[in-house]
């Protein structure tokens, strides 16, 4: 990619660097290192013998506050960075390779979703007390498993095609 003279790739590199710097700043802000309480800085008036920990006079509260907006922004930035990296990887490829890479990325995302659905469906199926008698449920699981295996095969085929094309371009 360093030898690519595509202006779009240069813009993508700049956008990627900006997003990574912003992510770094947010992570620095969110980094939390709690103070360690040791014997020399422990206030003994709140420590009662017989308790297994520090007694604060009330039971612990549930965390009911909404998520920190900086954490949400961090997740958005991670998605943006991943997208920019994919776009940058594609920007200088030959059109056929770019198309193959796009299809490969799409198939990998589809596989991820499919595998998650399969796990949920398996949990649902096997949590039934009479799951052995549920032939329709087993058929659905088998079909989804076959779909997952087919998609894995397609991903391997696309990876092989992309590797062969890039090897041919390298040899030229």
C-alpha positions as CSV (number, residue, x, y, z in Angstrom):
1,X,0.0,0.0,0.0
2,X,2.9,2.4,0.5
3,X,3.6,2.5,-3.3
4,X,-0.1,3.2,-4.1
5,X,-0.7,6.5,-5.8
6,X,-4.4,6.5,-5.3
7,X,-5.6,9.8,-3.7
8,X,-8.5,8.0,-2.0
9,X,-5.9,5.8,-0.2
10,X,-4.1,8.8,1.1
11,X,-7.3,10.3,2.4
12,X,-8.2,7.0,4.0
13,X,-4.8,6.8,5.7
14,X,-5.2,10.3,7.1
15,X,-8.8,9.5,8.4
16,X,-7.4,6.3,9.9
17,X,-4.6,8.1,11.8
18,X,-7.1,10.7,13.1
19,X,-9.5,8.0,14.3
20,X,-6.7,6.1,16.0
21,X,-5.5,9.2,17.7
22,X,-9.0,10.0,18.9
23,X,-9.4,6.4,20.2
24,X,-6.1,6.7,22.0
25,X,-7.2,9.9,23.7
26,X,-10.5,8.4,24.8
27,X,-8.8,5.3,26.2
28,X,-6.4,7.5,28.2
29,X,-9.4,9.4,29.6
30,X,-11.2,6.1,30.5
31,X,-8.2,4.4,32.0
32,X,-8.9,3.9,35.6
33,X,-6.5,2.6,38.2
34,X,-8.2,2.3,41.6
35,X,-6.3,3.3,44.7
36,X,-5.0,0.3,46.7
37,X,-6.0,0.3,50.3
38,X,-3.3,-1.1,52.6
39,X,-2.7,-1.3,56.3
40,X,-1.1,2.1,56.5
41,X,-4.0,4.0,54.8
42,X,-7.0,2.0,56.1
43,X,-9.5,3.9,58.2
44,X,-10.2,1.5,61.0
45,X,-13.4,3.3,62.1
46,X,-15.2,1.7,59.2
47,X,-13.6,-1.7,59.7
48,X,-15.4,-4.0,62.2
49,X,-13.8,-7.2,63.4
50,X,-15.7,-10.2,62.2
51,X,-16.7,-8.8,58.9
52,X,-15.0,-10.1,55.8
53,X,-14.5,-6.7,54.3
54,X,-15.0,-3.0,54.8
55,X,-18.3,-2.2,56.4
56,X,-19.9,0.9,54.8
57,X,-23.2,0.7,56.6
58,X,-25.4,-0.2,53.6
59,X,-25.7,-3.0,51.1
60,X,-24.0,-2.6,47.7
61,X,-26.1,-0.8,45.1
62,X,-26.7,-2.1,41.6
63,X,-25.1,-0.3,38.7
64,X,-28.1,1.5,37.2
65,X,-26.4,4.4,35.6
66,X,-26.4,4.6,31.8
67,X,-23.1,3.7,30.0
68,X,-20.4,6.4,29.9
69,X,-20.7,8.3,26.6
70,X,-16.9,8.0,26.1
71,X,-17.2,4.2,26.1
72,X,-19.9,4.4,23.5
73,X,-17.7,6.7,21.4
74,X,-14.9,4.2,21.8
75,X,-17.0,1.4,20.4
76,X,-18.0,3.6,17.5
77,X,-14.4,4.5,16.8
78,X,-13.4,0.8,16.9
79,X,-16.0,0.1,14.2
80,X,-14.9,3.2,12.2
81,X,-11.2,2.1,12.4
82,X,-12.1,-1.4,11.3
83,X,-14.1,0.0,8.3
84,X,-11.3,2.4,7.4
85,X,-8.7,-0.5,7.5
86,X,-10.9,-2.6,5.2
87,X,-11.4,0.3,2.8
88,X,-7.7,1.1,2.8
89,X,-6.8,-2.6,2.1
90,X,-9.2,-2.4,-0.9
91,X,-8.2,1.0,-2.2
92,X,-5.1,0.1,-4.1
93,X,-6.1,-3.4,-5.2
94,X,-6.9,-4.3,-8.7
95,X,-10.6,-4.0,-9.4
96,X,-11.0,-7.9,-9.4
97,X,-9.1,-8.2,-6.1
98,X,-11.1,-5.4,-4.6
99,X,-14.4,-7.1,-5.5
100,X,-13.1,-10.4,-4.1
101,X,-12.0,-8.7,-0.9
102,X,-15.4,-7.0,-0.5
103,X,-17.2,-10.4,-1.0
104,X,-14.7,-12.0,1.5
105,X,-15.4,-9.3,4.1
106,X,-19.1,-9.7,3.6
107,X,-19.0,-13.4,3.9
108,X,-16.9,-13.3,7.1
109,X,-19.4,-10.9,8.7
110,X,-22.3,-13.1,7.6
111,X,-20.5,-16.2,9.1
112,X,-20.0,-14.4,12.4
113,X,-23.7,-13.6,12.6
114,X,-24.6,-17.2,11.5
115,X,-22.3,-18.8,14.1
116,X,-23.9,-16.6,16.8
117,X,-27.4,-17.6,15.7
118,X,-26.3,-21.3,15.6
119,X,-25.1,-21.1,19.2
120,X,-28.3,-19.5,20.4
121,X,-30.4,-22.0,18.5
122,X,-28.4,-24.9,19.9
123,X,-28.8,-23.6,23.4
124,X,-32.6,-23.3,22.8
125,X,-32.9,-26.7,21.3
126,X,-30.8,-28.6,23.9
127,X,-32.4,-26.7,26.9
128,X,-35.7,-28.4,26.1
129,X,-36.3,-31.5,28.3
130,X,-37.5,-33.5,25.4
131,X,-35.1,-32.2,22.7
132,X,-34.5,-35.7,21.3
133,X,-38.1,-35.9,20.2
134,X,-38.0,-32.5,18.3
135,X,-37.1,-33.7,14.8
136,X,-38.0,-30.3,13.2
137,X,-35.7,-28.5,15.6
138,X,-32.9,-30.9,14.9
139,X,-33.4,-30.5,11.2
140,X,-33.3,-26.7,11.5
141,X,-30.0,-27.0,13.5
142,X,-28.5,-29.4,10.9
143,X,-29.5,-27.0,8.1
144,X,-28.0,-24.1,9.9
145,X,-24.8,-26.1,10.6
146,X,-24.6,-27.0,6.9
147,X,-25.1,-23.4,5.9
148,X,-22.2,-22.4,8.2
149,X,-20.0,-25.1,6.7
150,X,-20.8,-23.9,3.2
151,X,-20.0,-20.4,4.1
152,X,-16.7,-21.4,5.6
153,X,-15.9,-23.2,2.3
154,X,-16.8,-20.1,0.3
155,X,-14.6,-18.0,2.6
156,X,-11.6,-20.4,2.1
157,X,-12.2,-20.3,-1.7
158,X,-12.3,-16.5,-1.7
159,X,-9.1,-16.3,0.3
160,X,-7.4,-18.7,-2.0
161,X,-8.5,-16.7,-5.1
162,X,-7.3,-13.5,-3.5
163,X,-3.9,-15.0,-2.5
164,X,-3.4,-16.5,-6.0
165,X,-4.2,-13.2,-7.6
166,X,-1.9,-11.2,-5.4
167,X,0.9,-13.8,-5.9
168,X,0.4,-13.4,-9.7
169,X,0.6,-9.6,-9.4
170,X,3.7,-9.9,-7.3
171,X,5.4,-12.1,-9.8
172,X,4.7,-9.6,-12.7
